[in-house]
Amino acid sequence: MRILVLGSTGHLGQAVVRHALSREHAVTALTRQRHPIALRGLPVTIARFDAGTLPQLAAGHDILVDAAAPYPLDPCIPGSSAWSQAIGSSLRHARSIIDAARANRLRLVFISSFTTLPRPPSPLDAMAAAWRRAAYPYFEAKAAMEQAVLAAARDGLPAVIVNPAACLGPWEFRPEASSFVRLVIARRLPAVMDQLLSIIDVRDVALAIDGALEHEFYGRPIALAGHNLSLTALAQQIASFDNPSAPPPLPIDPRMASLAAFWTSAALAALSQPAADVWRAIPLVADAFPMQPSPEQNALRIRLRPLALTLRDAVAFHHNLFSG
């Protein structure tokens, strides 16, 4: 098959590209980068991404994978021009991939987010989640894009929608400030949120996507759960592969961290200064929760990699990246 991958240099996009190549599919990697290091040495066709020419770029392919959906993580006022712009830009992205898939009769894979899934029944957590959704357009944008794809699927588009837990593993080419693993390795996280979450290997997500296409699981969100643990325990396990004697990071309350992130980002925005990635990621991490495998995940019979293997490979990848 011929597979077109948007977001091919991103963490999940890399897993999809490399899995497709291992299955001997032909891959076209869309990217805005001129010389993407993430694609160096891979037998892929590289094309510059342009939403306006996406239908033409998609011609001749069998599957379109969207691993590049926008993620507006800066806080703003609901109903403001900034909020409307974030939602509008996200919906235009969703409509462009839907139109390209329809025009070329492709199967569509849309990688959504765990944040659109039903929340655990906790009143306090529900209040915190509602506050985040009133402060950050990211959550409405993700839900709006997912609903657009679901509506297209109801109209006959063969669309697979996956909602993975927080992802880790190799092939993460993000800068240090945007990478939890790299920050832990570099000893730049003296404290982390005492937050329970679910972690899944990007390679298992790619396998699940492959299985969902094979089983034609179209038109329904497919929650992909991983290993449930606290963020502090995760940081300790990552550090143990690099320096077992390193002191563990201090746990901090996620609600306090979320408030600090909001006011810090808002203050920087007032000064026309961008917030550091570590601040922008806090509301997304705070929205995480332990997950159980969905019926669809169970039907796909995906055997999760041991968390230790995922973390070992992630740490090894970053060390190789540093040395390179």
N, C-alpha and C positions, 0 to 999 in steps of 0.2 A: 504493500500500500504506500501511497504518498501522503505524508503528514505535514501540515503546516502548523508551526508552533509560534504563537505570540508570547513574548516574555521568555524567549529561549535562553537568555543569559541569567535569568533569575534562578532562585534555589529550586523551586518546583519545576520550572521550565527545563532546567538542566537535567533533572531526573527523568522527565518525559522524553527529552531528546535522546539521552543515552539509553534508555530502555527501548525506545523505538529502533535505534541503531542496532541494539543487541538482537532484535527480532528481524533484522535485515530489511527494515522498511526504509524508504527514501524520505529524508527529512529536509524540509526547507525551514530555516531558522530566521524569523523576523526579528530585527533589532534596530534600535536607533543609534547604536554605537558604530563607529567607523571601523575599529579594529578590535573586536571583542575578544579579550583574553580567554573568556569562558568557552569559546568555540574553537580556540586554536587547536589544530591537529585533528579535529573531528571531521569525518567525511559527510559534511552537510552542505547544502546550498544556502548561502547567506544572502538575504535580501533586506533592504532598508524598509523599516515599517513606516507606512503612511496610511492613515485611516481612509483617506480619500481614494486610494488606489487598491484597497484591500480586496474588493471583488475580483479585480484583474489578477492580483497576486495569488488569490485562492484558486484560480482556474486550473484544472488538471489535477487537483488533489482529491483525496478521499475523505480526509478528516481534518478539521480545524480545531486546534487546542488553544484555548485562551488561558494563559497563565500570566497575563499582564493587566488584569483589571485594576483600575485606579484605586488608591487607598488614601483618601484625604484625611490625614490624622491631625491636622491643626484645628484647635478649637475656634468656634465662632458662634455668633448669635443665630438661633433658628429663624429662618425667614429673611435674614440679611442677604445682601447681594453675594457675599462670599459663600454663604451656605447654599444659596440657589445655584451659584456657579459650580460648586463641588458636585451637587446632585445632578445638575444638567450635564456636566462633562462626563460623569459616570454613565448616565443613561445613553448619551450619544455613543460612548464606547460599546455598550451592550448592543445597541441597535446596529452599529456598524458590523459587528461580528455575526449577528443574526442575519442581516441582509446579505453578507458575503456568503454565508453557509447556504442560505436559500437560493441565491442566484446561481450557485454552482452545484446544488444538490449534494452538499457535504453533510456528514455527521459532525455535530458540534460537541466539544467537551468544554464545559465552563467550570473553572475551579473557583468555587465560592469560599465561604468562611464559616467557621464554627459559630461566629457571632450571630448568624441568622437562625440558628437552631433553637428549639424550645429550651428555656432556662430551667434549672432545678428549682423545685418549689420551696424557696426560702424567702420570706418577706423582706428580710434585711438585704439579701443579695439582689432581690428584685428592685428595691429602691435604689441601690447603688447602680444597677444596670440602667434604670430609667434615667438617672442623673447623667450617666455617660452619654446616653443617646440624645439628651437635650443639650449637650455641650460639644459633641463631636459629630460632624456630618458623615464620618466614615461608616457608621452603623446604618444610617438611612441609605447611604449610597450602595452599600453591599446588598441590603435587602431589595432596593429598587432594581438593581441589575439582575439579581436572582429571579425576581418576579417577572421581569421582562423575558428572560430565557424560558421560564416555566410557561408563560403565556404563549410564546412561540411554539413550544413543544405541544401544547394543547391544540395548536393549529396545524400540527403535523410535522414539525421540524424534529428529526431524530437527535435529541440533545441529552447528553449525560451531564448531570450536575453533581459535583462532589463537594462535600463540606469537611475538609480534613481538620483534625486537631492541630495543635501547634507542631510545626515541622522542624526536624533536625536531620543531620546526616552530612555526607560529603557534598562537594560541588557548590559550596556557598561562597560566592565571590563578592559579597558585600564588603564595604569598608569596615574597619574595626569598630567604629562608633555605632554601626548598625547590626553587629553580630554578637549575640549573647555568648556564643562559644569563644569567640576571639577576645571579648572583654574579660571573660573568666580566666582564660589562659594568660592574658596580659596583666592580671591582677589589678584590673581597673574597676572592679565591682566589690567594694568593701561591704556593701549591703545589698540585699535583694528582697523583693516582696515575699512575704510568707503566704504564697498563693498556691492553691491546689490547681493542677492543670493536667491535661492529657498530652502526651508527646508521641508523635508517629514519625517513622523514618520516611524521607521523601521517596525512597525507592519502593516502599510499600504503597505509597499513594499512586505511583506510576503503575504498579502491578494492579491495583484496584481499578484504575481507569481502564486498563487493558481488559480486565474481566468484565467491567460494566458494559463496555462496548460489545464484547463477545456475547454477553447475555441480553443485550438490548434493554438495559435498565434505563429507559428514556423517560424524561418528564417528571422526575421526582428527586428531591434532594437526598443524596446518599451520604449520611454521616459516617465518617471514618475515624473511629476511636483508636487510641494508642495505649501507652503505659501511663497510668495515673500516679502522680507523685507531686511533692511540693517543689516550688521553684528553688528553695534553699537546698533541698536534697539533690536536685538536678545540678546545681552549681557545685556542690561538694563532689558529686560523682565525676563531673567533667574535670575538676581540679585534680582528682585522684589519678587520672591518666597522665597528668603532666607533672605534678609535684604533690605527692601524697602528704607531705608534711606541712603544706600550706594551711594557714588558719582558715576555717570556714567563714563565708560572708555572714554578716549579721542580718537576722530577719527583721523586716519592718512591716508594719500594717499596710496592706494594699490600699485601704481607703485613704489613709494619710498620704501615701505615695501618689494616689490619683489626684488629690487636692493640690499637692505640691506641684505636680506636673501641669495641672490646669493653670494655676496662677503664674507659674514660671513661663509657660508658653504664651499666655495672654499678655504678660508684661513685655516679653520680647517682641511680640507682634505689635504692641503699641509703639515700640521703638524701631519698628521695621527691621527687626533682626530675626533670623530663623532660629527655631529651637533645636537643640541637639537631638539627634536621633534617639538617644536613650530616654529623653523626656517624652518624645512623640510616641514611643512604643508602650509607655506605661498604661494608658487606658485600654489598649488592646490586650495586654497581658492580664490586666485586672479583670477583664471580661471572660477570661478562660475559666473552665470548670472541669471536674472529672467527667469522663465520658465512658459509656458502655457501647460495645459493638451494636450497630443497627442491624435489623433483619437483613438488609441488603448486604452489609459487610459480612455477616455470617454466611449468607448464600454464596458469596464469592470465594469463601474458604481461604481467605488470605491469612497466612501464618505470619504474625508480626515478628520481625527480627528482634532478638533480645536487645533491651535498651543498652546494655553494656557494649554490644557490637556497634550500635548506632553511634554512641558517644566516642568509642575508640576510633572509628573511621572518621568521624567529624574532626576530632583532635588531630589525627594523623594528616588529614587533608590540609588543615590550616598550617600545621608545621611545615608541610611540603610547600605550601604557598609562600610562607615566610621565607624559606630558604631559597625559593626560586626567584 
